[in-house]
Amino acid sequence: MNHRISTDITLARPIDEVFAFFSDAGNLEAITPPELRFQILTPLPIAMHVGARIDYRLSLYAVPFTWKTRITAWEPGRRFIDEQESGPFRVWIHEHRFEALSPFSTRIRDDVQYRLPLEPFGGIVHPLVRRKLDRIFAYREERVRASMER
């Protein structure tokens, strides 16, 4: 079964600055909770474009794993999509959308479609996984605001 997470935040920053922040993979570590021990394995800087691949290492519930994603849509200043090629989910499709509300205000919308592995077992553990994902996205919003609105 596919699940979905949607977030919507508005920052008091111009869209070009916001898009630049999110399109720099080097910022991912700063907006990911430390307990995940998130590390980008692909050498930085990463040239972002359709087909760009990014490899990561992280730990979830003290279990280390690698995660490989690929950029499947790239529209500078508007949106991009990263999709899991291999990792902890059966499906992970994350669309990042950006909208200028004014010259100094930007709305960021994230829409993630995901599916857990090992159905029907995945359905049993989904509440635990969902709580963790909600925590990750809440931390991300807090860190993005701290980084972008200072």
SVG drawing of the C-alpha trace seen along z (x, -y; Angstrom):
<svg xmlns="http://www.w3.org/2000/svg" viewBox="-2 -41 36 51">
<polyline fill="none" stroke="black" stroke-width="0.4" points="0.0,0.0 1.3,-3.4 1.4,-6.1 1.9,-9.8 3.5,-12.7 2.8,-16.3 4.3,-19.4 3.9,-23.0 6.1,-25.8 6.6,-29.4 9.9,-31.1 10.6,-34.9 13.3,-34.4 13.4,-34.9 12.7,-31.8 16.1,-31.8 17.8,-31.6 15.4,-28.9 15.8,-26.8 19.6,-27.1 19.6,-25.9 17.5,-22.8 19.3,-22.0 22.6,-21.8 22.9,-18.2 25.5,-19.4 22.8,-21.0 21.0,-17.6 23.2,-16.7 22.4,-19.9 18.6,-19.4 18.5,-15.7 18.2,-14.6 21.6,-13.7 20.4,-10.3 20.1,-9.1 23.9,-9.6 23.2,-10.8 26.2,-10.9 26.4,-11.7 28.7,-9.2 28.7,-10.9 31.5,-13.4 30.4,-17.0 29.4,-19.3 26.8,-17.3 25.7,-18.7 22.0,-18.5 20.1,-17.5 17.7,-14.7 19.6,-11.5 21.9,-12.7 22.5,-10.0 23.2,-10.5 24.4,-7.8 23.9,-8.1 24.6,-6.2 22.4,-6.4 21.1,-4.5 17.5,-3.9 16.8,-2.3 20.6,-1.6 20.5,0.4 22.9,-1.1 22.1,-1.0 22.8,-2.7 20.3,-4.6 20.6,-5.5 18.4,-8.1 18.1,-9.6 16.8,-12.9 13.9,-12.2 12.6,-15.8 14.6,-19.0 13.0,-22.4 15.2,-25.0 13.3,-27.5 10.1,-25.4 10.5,-21.8 12.6,-18.6 11.9,-15.0 14.2,-12.4 13.3,-8.7 14.8,-5.9 16.7,-3.4 17.7,-1.2 17.2,-1.6 14.9,-1.0 11.6,-1.6 9.9,0.4 8.9,-3.0 10.1,-6.5 9.2,-9.4 9.9,-12.9 8.7,-15.9 9.9,-19.3 7.9,-22.3 8.7,-26.0 6.4,-29.0 7.2,-32.7 4.5,-34.3 6.2,-37.7 9.7,-38.8 10.7,-38.0 8.5,-35.0 8.6,-31.4 6.3,-28.5 7.9,-25.0 5.7,-22.0 7.0,-18.5 5.0,-15.5 6.4,-12.0 4.8,-8.8 6.3,-5.8 5.7,-2.1 7.2,0.1 8.9,3.4 7.7,6.9 4.0,6.5 1.9,7.3 4.5,7.0 5.2,3.4 1.7,2.5 2.1,3.7 5.1,1.5 3.8,-1.5 2.7,-3.5 6.2,-3.3 7.7,-4.3 5.2,-7.1 6.0,-8.6 9.7,-8.6 9.1,-10.2 6.9,-12.9 9.7,-13.6 12.3,-13.8 10.2,-16.3 9.4,-18.4 13.2,-18.5 13.8,-19.4 11.4,-22.4 13.0,-23.6 16.5,-23.4 15.5,-25.0 13.9,-27.9 17.0,-28.4 19.3,-28.3 17.3,-30.4 15.6,-33.0 18.5,-34.1"/>
</svg>
